Amino acid sequence: MAMAEPWQKAEIPGPMKALVITKADVVPVMVKKAKNPLLVVGPEAVDTALGNEKLIDWAIRVAKVAKITVVATAHIVGEFVKRGSPPTAWMPAMDIANRLKDRDWKGVDGKGAHDLALFLGIHYYVQWLILSGLKHFSSLTTISLDRYYQPHASWSFPNLSAKDWFENLKVIEEKLGGKK
């Protein structure tokens, strides 16, 4: 099993750490197997460039082709609307974290509890706390799609260069049926 170190060095994640995504192909398989996946997109998606586009544009495309429910956090709901793709819901990151721990919650789309949550574009230290809470207080499978290792996720990329991260995201999009 591949090992990775948390990008935020002063934090101690404990003995249970995320499985490292060594091949991006594992993500589309998990998304396709999930009954009700959720993509949680944070404010860094608006500022992070992926080649000639922004991370939010990638998230919108992937959510459409894979039919994933999307929650926008922070102020970025307006960015989704500007792009003609309003998210299913908007709520603060910590609010979605609390709801995901609730087994009786019917999900943002009312179709039942989410069994897989993918996180993207949320500040590292905030995502660290959210994933820690979900790891300890839920049975939800979580995947961090950001380029720095998140030890509290169920699955996470290791610390990657921007180029390698971009290549992995392209593989995920292709395997989910997006552009080639």
C-alpha positions as CSV (number, residue, x, y, z in Angstrom):
1,M,0.0,0.0,0.0
2,A,1.3,3.4,-0.9
3,M,1.9,5.9,1.9
4,A,1.5,9.6,1.9
5,E,2.1,12.4,4.4
6,P,-0.4,15.1,5.3
7,W,0.4,18.3,3.5
8,Q,-0.4,20.2,6.8
9,K,2.5,18.9,8.8
10,A,1.6,20.0,12.4
11,E,-1.6,17.9,12.4
12,I,-1.6,14.3,13.6
13,P,-4.3,12.3,11.8
14,G,-4.2,9.2,14.1
15,P,-3.7,5.5,13.1
16,M,-6.5,5.3,10.5
17,K,-5.4,7.2,7.3
18,A,-6.8,7.5,3.9
19,L,-6.1,5.0,1.2
20,V,-3.9,6.6,-1.4
21,I,-5.3,6.9,-4.9
22,T,-2.3,5.7,-7.0
23,K,-4.5,5.2,-10.1
24,A,-7.2,7.7,-10.8
25,D,-9.3,4.8,-12.3
26,V,-10.5,3.9,-8.8
27,V,-12.5,7.1,-8.4
28,P,-14.9,6.5,-11.4
29,V,-15.4,2.9,-10.3
30,M,-16.5,4.1,-6.8
31,V,-18.7,6.8,-8.3
32,K,-20.5,4.4,-10.6
33,K,-21.0,1.9,-7.7
34,A,-22.5,4.5,-5.4
35,K,-26.2,4.8,-5.1
36,N,-26.4,8.5,-4.3
37,P,-23.0,10.2,-4.7
38,L,-22.5,13.8,-3.7
39,L,-19.9,16.3,-4.9
40,V,-19.1,19.1,-2.4
41,V,-17.4,22.0,-4.2
42,G,-15.7,24.8,-2.3
43,P,-14.4,28.3,-3.0
44,E,-10.9,27.3,-4.2
45,A,-12.6,25.7,-7.3
46,V,-13.2,29.3,-8.6
47,D,-9.6,30.4,-8.3
48,T,-7.7,27.2,-9.2
49,A,-6.7,26.9,-12.9
50,L,-6.7,23.7,-14.8
51,G,-5.0,24.5,-18.0
52,N,-7.3,27.0,-19.8
53,E,-10.2,26.6,-17.5
54,K,-11.1,26.7,-13.8
55,L,-11.6,23.8,-11.5
56,I,-15.3,24.7,-11.1
57,D,-15.7,24.1,-14.9
58,W,-14.3,20.6,-14.5
59,A,-16.6,19.9,-11.6
60,I,-19.6,21.0,-13.5
61,R,-18.8,18.8,-16.5
62,V,-18.0,15.8,-14.4
63,A,-21.2,16.2,-12.3
64,K,-23.3,16.3,-15.5
65,V,-21.8,13.3,-17.2
66,A,-21.8,11.2,-14.0
67,K,-25.1,12.5,-12.7
68,I,-23.7,13.5,-9.4
69,T,-25.6,15.8,-7.0
70,V,-23.6,19.0,-6.4
71,V,-23.5,21.1,-3.3
72,A,-21.8,24.5,-3.5
73,T,-20.2,25.9,-0.4
74,A,-19.2,29.5,0.5
75,H,-20.0,32.1,-2.0
76,I,-19.6,30.1,-5.2
77,V,-23.2,29.4,-5.9
78,G,-23.2,32.5,-8.0
79,E,-20.3,31.1,-10.1
80,F,-22.3,27.9,-10.8
81,V,-25.3,30.1,-11.8
82,K,-23.1,32.3,-14.1
83,R,-22.0,29.1,-15.9
84,G,-25.6,28.0,-16.4
85,S,-25.3,25.1,-14.0
86,P,-26.9,25.9,-10.6
87,P,-26.0,23.3,-8.0
88,T,-28.6,21.1,-6.4
89,A,-28.0,23.0,-3.1
90,W,-25.9,25.6,-1.4
91,M,-24.9,25.4,2.2
92,P,-21.9,26.3,4.4
93,A,-19.2,23.5,4.4
94,M,-19.6,22.8,8.1
95,D,-23.4,22.5,7.7
96,I,-23.1,19.9,4.9
97,A,-20.6,18.0,7.1
98,N,-23.1,17.9,10.0
99,R,-25.9,16.7,7.7
100,L,-23.7,14.0,6.2
101,K,-23.3,12.5,9.7
102,D,-27.0,12.2,10.1
103,R,-28.2,8.8,9.1
104,D,-31.8,9.9,8.9
105,W,-31.1,12.8,6.5
106,K,-32.7,12.3,3.1
107,G,-29.8,14.1,1.2
108,V,-29.8,17.4,-0.6
109,D,-31.9,15.9,-3.4
110,G,-34.4,14.2,-1.1
111,K,-33.5,10.8,-2.6
112,G,-32.0,9.3,0.5
113,A,-28.7,9.4,2.4
114,H,-25.6,9.9,0.4
115,D,-23.2,6.9,0.4
116,L,-20.2,8.6,-1.2
117,A,-19.1,12.2,-0.9
118,L,-16.4,13.7,-3.0
119,F,-14.7,16.9,-1.8
120,L,-13.1,19.5,-4.1
121,G,-11.9,23.0,-3.8
122,I,-12.4,23.4,0.0
123,H,-9.6,25.0,1.9
124,Y,-7.2,22.3,3.2
125,Y,-7.6,23.0,6.9
126,V,-11.4,23.1,6.6
127,Q,-11.6,19.9,4.6
128,W,-9.3,18.3,7.2
129,L,-11.8,19.1,10.0
130,I,-14.8,18.0,7.9
131,L,-13.3,14.7,6.9
132,S,-12.1,14.1,10.5
133,G,-15.7,14.4,11.7
134,L,-17.0,12.2,9.0
135,K,-14.3,9.6,9.6
136,H,-15.2,9.3,13.3
137,F,-19.0,9.8,13.3
138,S,-20.3,8.4,10.0
139,S,-20.1,5.4,7.8
140,L,-19.9,7.5,4.7
141,T,-17.1,6.9,2.1
142,T,-15.3,10.1,1.4
143,I,-12.9,11.0,-1.4
144,S,-10.7,14.1,-1.5
145,L,-10.1,15.1,-5.1
146,D,-7.7,18.0,-4.2
147,R,-4.0,17.7,-4.9
148,Y,-2.8,17.4,-1.3
149,Y,-3.2,14.3,0.8
150,Q,-6.1,14.4,3.2
151,P,-5.5,11.6,5.8
152,H,-9.0,11.8,7.2
153,A,-10.7,10.9,3.9
154,S,-11.5,7.3,3.0
155,W,-9.5,7.9,-0.2
156,S,-7.1,10.7,-1.2
157,F,-4.5,11.6,-3.8
158,P,-1.0,11.8,-2.4
159,N,0.6,15.3,-2.5
160,L,0.8,15.9,-6.3
161,S,2.3,18.4,-8.6
162,A,-0.2,20.5,-10.4
163,K,0.6,18.7,-13.7
164,D,0.1,15.2,-12.2
165,W,-3.1,16.3,-10.4
166,F,-4.5,17.7,-13.7
167,E,-3.7,14.4,-15.5
168,N,-5.5,12.4,-12.8
169,L,-8.6,14.6,-13.0
170,K,-8.6,14.1,-16.8
171,V,-8.6,10.3,-16.3
172,I,-11.5,10.6,-13.9
173,E,-13.5,12.7,-16.3
174,E,-12.8,10.3,-19.2
175,K,-13.7,7.2,-17.2
176,L,-16.9,8.8,-16.2
177,G,-17.8,9.4,-19.8
178,G,-16.6,12.9,-20.3
179,K,-14.4,14.5,-22.9
180,K,-11.3,12.6,-24.1
